[in-house]
């Protein structure tokens, strides 16, 4: 226990967030951010995607699925009018180890996942095979800024799960998503709000004090406020209403046996035991993690996009509340 306390004392966190970038919805110069997006190709980190211990680095993303997968499924089914078989073609941009991709494939979606990290793609393919879902998933190397492997209007739905807060050029990524979506197609996403609460939760606690995630896996300045996401999406022709966004928060599992096992593993190595976090649930607050969606306007009878954003938004809001 003394070792853990000493270790924390040596890495006292900075409780004041850094100065924000001038604009989060414009391209940010390479090298301006402290984020390490290459960490996903590291063998040690890259092997943790599907660890049985949900507090093991990237395995923490497994806990999000209980909140975000039902939300994504609900939105796609409602907005696309899908029958139970969930037909169509769906793309996850930045799929990582396939935690969300394979979960959606298990519901019946035909999923394609792209990611720049070869190590993550290996994990995703192995996970799909282990779940018996190799026939419903395709994984390939790809980049959020360049989806040129796919023609225009390729997908009914696109997913960006835990991705937007990693991107330096959000306008380029959103423009590519818009291009590959069919008219009327739906983008679903989860990301992290840029608030003081998210700084404490995602940076100070998760990264610096408890070391649940690798160092520099996030840069708080890249987190995205809901109104920024809405503005960026609207500027690229999406219909979006932040009233349809939902928050995510972890639950707590106070199992004495698990708490003792966690302490026994952590303290000899000089670490604090991980918090007893369990599966995430939907909440109303968007202060930290949040879920959202946006829809491209369907083609008008003349074969072009609808004539007015106002009329499209009226139809969009009516469909979102039914």
C-alpha positions as CSV (number, residue, x, y, z in Angstrom):
1,X,0.0,0.0,0.0
2,X,2.9,2.4,0.8
3,X,4.3,1.8,-2.7
4,X,1.0,2.8,-4.3
5,X,0.7,5.9,-2.2
6,X,4.3,6.8,-3.0
7,X,3.8,6.3,-6.8
8,X,0.7,8.5,-6.8
9,X,2.7,11.2,-4.9
10,X,5.4,11.1,-7.6
11,X,2.8,11.8,-10.3
12,X,0.5,14.4,-8.7
13,X,-1.9,15.4,-11.5
14,X,-2.4,18.9,-12.9
15,X,-5.9,19.9,-11.9
16,X,-6.2,22.8,-14.2
17,X,-7.0,21.9,-17.9
18,X,-4.6,23.2,-20.6
19,X,-5.5,26.1,-22.8
20,X,-8.0,25.1,-25.4
21,X,-7.3,25.2,-29.2
22,X,-8.7,28.3,-30.9
23,X,-11.3,26.2,-32.7
24,X,-12.1,22.6,-32.4
25,X,-14.1,22.5,-35.7
26,X,-11.3,23.6,-37.9
27,X,-8.2,21.5,-38.8
28,X,-5.5,21.4,-36.1
29,X,-1.9,21.3,-37.2
30,X,0.0,18.1,-36.9
31,X,2.2,18.1,-33.9
32,X,0.0,20.6,-32.0
33,X,-1.6,17.9,-29.9
34,X,-0.1,15.6,-27.3
35,X,-2.3,12.6,-28.2
36,X,-0.6,9.4,-29.1
37,X,-2.7,7.7,-31.8
38,X,0.1,5.2,-32.5
39,X,-0.4,3.4,-29.2
40,X,-2.9,1.0,-30.8
41,X,-0.1,-0.7,-32.7
42,X,1.8,-1.4,-29.5
43,X,1.9,-5.2,-28.8
44,X,1.2,-4.8,-25.1
45,X,-1.6,-2.3,-25.4
46,X,-2.9,-3.9,-28.6
47,X,-3.5,-7.2,-26.9
48,X,-5.8,-5.7,-24.2
49,X,-8.9,-5.0,-26.4
50,X,-10.7,-8.2,-25.4
51,X,-9.1,-8.9,-22.0
52,X,-11.2,-10.7,-19.5
53,X,-10.3,-7.9,-17.1
54,X,-12.4,-4.8,-18.1
55,X,-10.0,-2.5,-16.3
56,X,-7.1,-3.6,-18.5
57,X,-6.3,-0.6,-20.7
58,X,-8.3,-0.8,-24.0
59,X,-10.7,-3.4,-22.5
60,X,-12.3,-0.6,-20.6
61,X,-14.2,0.2,-23.9
62,X,-16.1,-3.1,-23.4
63,X,-18.0,-1.4,-20.6
64,X,-19.4,1.2,-22.9
65,X,-21.2,-1.3,-25.1
66,X,-24.2,-1.8,-22.7
67,X,-25.1,1.8,-23.3
68,X,-24.0,2.6,-26.8
69,X,-24.9,-0.5,-28.7
70,X,-28.6,-0.4,-27.8
71,X,-28.6,3.4,-28.7
72,X,-26.9,2.8,-32.1
73,X,-29.3,0.0,-32.9
74,X,-32.3,1.9,-31.8
75,X,-31.4,4.9,-33.9
76,X,-30.6,2.9,-37.0
77,X,-33.8,0.9,-36.8
78,X,-36.0,3.9,-36.2
79,X,-34.4,6.4,-38.6
80,X,-33.8,3.9,-41.4
81,X,-37.1,2.0,-40.9
82,X,-35.3,-1.4,-40.6
83,X,-37.1,-4.7,-40.3
84,X,-35.9,-7.2,-37.7
85,X,-33.2,-8.6,-40.1
86,X,-31.4,-5.2,-40.1
87,X,-30.5,-5.3,-43.9
88,X,-28.1,-2.9,-45.5
89,X,-24.4,-2.1,-45.4
90,X,-22.7,-0.4,-42.4
91,X,-19.3,1.0,-41.8
92,X,-17.4,1.7,-38.6
93,X,-14.7,4.3,-39.0
94,X,-11.8,3.7,-36.5
95,X,-13.0,0.3,-35.4
96,X,-10.0,-0.5,-33.3
97,X,-10.3,-4.1,-32.0
98,X,-13.8,-4.5,-33.2
99,X,-15.5,-4.1,-29.8
100,X,-18.5,-2.2,-31.2
101,X,-18.3,-3.7,-34.8
102,X,-18.7,-7.2,-33.7
103,X,-21.4,-6.4,-31.1
104,X,-23.5,-4.8,-33.9
105,X,-22.8,-7.7,-36.2
106,X,-24.2,-10.0,-33.5
107,X,-27.6,-8.1,-33.9
108,X,-27.7,-8.8,-37.6
109,X,-25.9,-5.8,-39.2
110,X,-23.4,-6.5,-42.0
111,X,-20.4,-4.5,-40.8
112,X,-17.2,-3.2,-42.4
113,X,-14.6,-1.9,-40.0
114,X,-11.6,0.2,-41.0
115,X,-8.6,1.3,-38.8
116,X,-5.1,2.4,-39.4
117,X,-3.6,0.1,-36.7
118,X,-2.7,-3.3,-38.1
119,X,-2.5,-4.7,-34.5
120,X,-6.0,-3.6,-33.8
121,X,-7.3,-5.1,-37.0
122,X,-5.8,-8.5,-36.1
123,X,-7.6,-8.4,-32.8
124,X,-10.8,-7.4,-34.5
125,X,-10.7,-10.3,-36.9
126,X,-9.8,-12.8,-34.2
127,X,-12.7,-11.5,-32.0
128,X,-15.2,-11.9,-34.9
129,X,-14.0,-15.4,-35.6
130,X,-14.3,-16.3,-31.9
131,X,-17.9,-15.0,-31.8
132,X,-18.8,-16.9,-35.0
133,X,-19.4,-13.6,-36.9
134,X,-16.7,-13.6,-39.5
135,X,-19.3,-13.9,-42.2
136,X,-20.9,-10.6,-41.0
137,X,-17.7,-8.6,-40.6
138,X,-15.0,-7.3,-42.9
139,X,-12.0,-5.5,-41.5
140,X,-9.5,-3.5,-43.6
141,X,-6.8,-0.9,-43.2
142,X,-8.2,2.6,-43.6
143,X,-8.1,6.2,-42.4
144,X,-10.9,8.5,-41.3
145,X,-9.6,11.2,-43.5
146,X,-9.5,9.0,-46.7
147,X,-12.4,6.6,-47.4
148,X,-11.6,6.4,-51.1
149,X,-11.7,2.6,-51.0
150,X,-15.5,3.1,-50.9
151,X,-17.6,4.7,-53.7
152,X,-20.0,7.5,-53.0
153,X,-23.3,6.4,-51.4
154,X,-22.0,3.0,-50.2
155,X,-23.5,2.7,-46.7
156,X,-26.8,3.0,-45.0
157,X,-25.2,3.8,-41.7
158,X,-21.8,4.9,-40.5
159,X,-20.4,4.5,-36.9
160,X,-17.7,6.6,-35.2
161,X,-17.3,5.1,-31.7
162,X,-14.7,6.8,-29.5
163,X,-13.1,8.3,-32.6
164,X,-14.0,12.0,-33.0
165,X,-11.9,13.0,-29.9
166,X,-8.8,11.5,-31.6
167,X,-9.0,13.4,-34.9
168,X,-7.1,16.6,-35.8
169,X,-9.0,17.3,-38.9
170,X,-12.7,16.8,-38.1
171,X,-14.0,18.6,-41.2
172,X,-12.1,16.3,-43.5
173,X,-13.4,13.2,-41.7
174,X,-17.0,14.3,-41.6
175,X,-16.9,15.2,-45.3
176,X,-15.7,11.7,-46.1
177,X,-18.4,10.1,-43.9
178,X,-21.0,12.3,-45.8
179,X,-19.7,11.1,-49.1
180,X,-19.9,7.4,-48.4
181,X,-23.3,7.6,-46.8
182,X,-26.4,7.1,-48.9
183,X,-29.0,9.9,-49.1
184,X,-31.0,9.5,-45.9
185,X,-28.2,7.5,-44.3
186,X,-27.5,7.9,-40.6
187,X,-24.2,8.6,-38.7
188,X,-24.1,7.4,-35.1
189,X,-21.3,8.2,-32.7
190,X,-20.0,8.4,-29.2
191,X,-17.4,10.9,-28.0
192,X,-16.3,12.9,-25.0
193,X,-17.5,16.4,-24.1
194,X,-14.8,19.1,-23.3
195,X,-15.8,20.0,-19.8
196,X,-14.0,20.2,-16.4
197,X,-15.8,17.0,-15.4
198,X,-14.4,15.2,-18.4
199,X,-10.9,16.5,-17.7
200,X,-11.1,15.1,-14.2
201,X,-12.6,11.8,-15.3
202,X,-10.8,11.0,-18.5
203,X,-7.4,12.7,-17.9
204,X,-6.7,13.1,-14.2
205,X,-8.3,9.9,-12.9
206,X,-8.4,7.4,-15.8
207,X,-5.0,8.3,-17.3
208,X,-2.8,9.9,-14.6
209,X,-3.9,8.6,-11.2
210,X,-5.5,5.2,-11.8
211,X,-3.6,4.5,-15.1
212,X,-6.6,2.6,-16.5
213,X,-5.7,3.7,-20.0
214,X,-2.3,4.3,-21.7
215,X,-0.5,7.7,-21.3
216,X,-1.5,10.3,-23.9
217,X,-4.3,8.2,-25.3
218,X,-6.4,11.3,-25.0
219,X,-5.8,15.1,-25.3
220,X,-8.6,17.0,-23.5
221,X,-8.3,19.8,-26.0
222,X,-9.5,17.5,-28.7
223,X,-12.7,16.6,-26.8
224,X,-15.8,17.8,-28.6
225,X,-18.7,19.8,-27.2
226,X,-22.2,18.8,-28.4
227,X,-22.9,22.2,-30.0
228,X,-19.6,21.9,-31.9
229,X,-20.5,18.5,-33.2
230,X,-23.9,19.7,-34.3
231,X,-22.4,22.8,-36.1
232,X,-19.8,20.7,-37.9
233,X,-22.4,18.1,-39.0
234,X,-24.9,20.7,-40.1
235,X,-22.2,22.5,-42.1
236,X,-21.7,19.2,-44.0
237,X,-25.3,18.7,-44.9
238,X,-26.5,16.6,-42.0
239,X,-29.7,17.0,-40.0
240,X,-28.9,17.0,-36.4
241,X,-30.6,17.9,-33.1
242,X,-28.6,17.8,-29.9
243,X,-31.9,17.2,-28.0
244,X,-31.5,13.6,-29.4
245,X,-28.1,13.2,-27.8
246,X,-27.7,11.1,-24.7
247,X,-25.0,10.7,-22.1
248,X,-23.3,7.6,-20.8
249,X,-22.0,6.9,-17.3
250,X,-20.5,3.9,-15.6
251,X,-22.2,1.9,-12.8
252,X,-20.4,0.6,-9.8
253,X,-20.1,-3.0,-8.8
254,X,-19.3,-3.4,-5.1
255,X,-18.3,-7.1,-5.0
256,X,-16.0,-7.6,-2.0
257,X,-14.2,-10.6,-3.6
258,X,-13.5,-8.7,-6.8
259,X,-12.3,-5.7,-4.9
260,X,-9.9,-7.8,-2.9
261,X,-8.6,-9.5,-6.0
262,X,-8.0,-6.1,-7.7
263,X,-6.2,-4.8,-4.7
264,X,-4.0,-7.9,-4.5
265,X,-3.0,-7.5,-8.2
266,X,-2.4,-3.8,-8.1
267,X,-0.7,-3.0,-4.8
268,X,2.5,-5.1,-5.3
269,X,3.2,-3.3,-8.5
270,X,2.9,0.1,-6.8
271,X,-0.5,1.0,-8.4
272,X,-3.7,1.9,-6.9
273,X,-6.5,-0.7,-7.2
274,X,-8.8,0.2,-10.1
275,X,-12.2,1.6,-9.2
276,X,-15.1,-0.9,-9.1
277,X,-16.6,0.4,-12.4
278,X,-19.1,-1.7,-14.2
279,X,-21.2,-1.5,-17.4
280,X,-22.2,2.0,-18.7
281,X,-25.9,3.1,-18.8
282,X,-27.6,5.9,-20.7
283,X,-28.1,9.1,-18.7
284,X,-29.4,12.6,-19.5
285,X,-26.2,14.4,-18.7
286,X,-23.8,15.1,-21.6
287,X,-21.1,16.4,-19.3
288,X,-18.6,13.5,-20.0
289,X,-19.3,10.7,-22.5
290,X,-22.2,11.2,-24.9
291,X,-24.0,9.5,-27.8
292,X,-25.3,11.3,-30.9
293,X,-26.6,10.8,-34.4
294,X,-27.2,12.8,-37.5
295,X,-29.0,12.0,-40.8
296,X,-28.4,13.0,-44.4
297,X,-31.4,14.5,-46.1
298,X,-33.1,11.9,-48.4
299,X,-33.2,12.5,-52.1
300,X,-36.2,14.5,-53.3
301,X,-38.5,13.1,-56.1
302,X,-36.3,14.9,-58.6
303,X,-33.3,12.9,-57.6
304,X,-31.5,15.7,-55.8
305,X,-31.2,16.5,-52.1
306,X,-34.2,18.1,-50.6
307,X,-34.6,21.8,-51.4
308,X,-34.7,23.4,-47.9
309,X,-32.9,22.6,-44.7
310,X,-35.9,24.0,-42.8
311,X,-38.4,21.5,-44.3
312,X,-35.9,18.6,-43.8
313,X,-35.4,19.6,-40.2
314,X,-39.2,19.6,-39.6
315,X,-39.5,16.1,-41.0
316,X,-36.3,15.0,-39.1
317,X,-37.7,16.2,-35.7
318,X,-41.1,14.5,-36.3
319,X,-39.4,11.2,-37.1
320,X,-37.0,11.5,-34.1
321,X,-39.9,11.8,-31.6
322,X,-42.0,8.9,-33.0
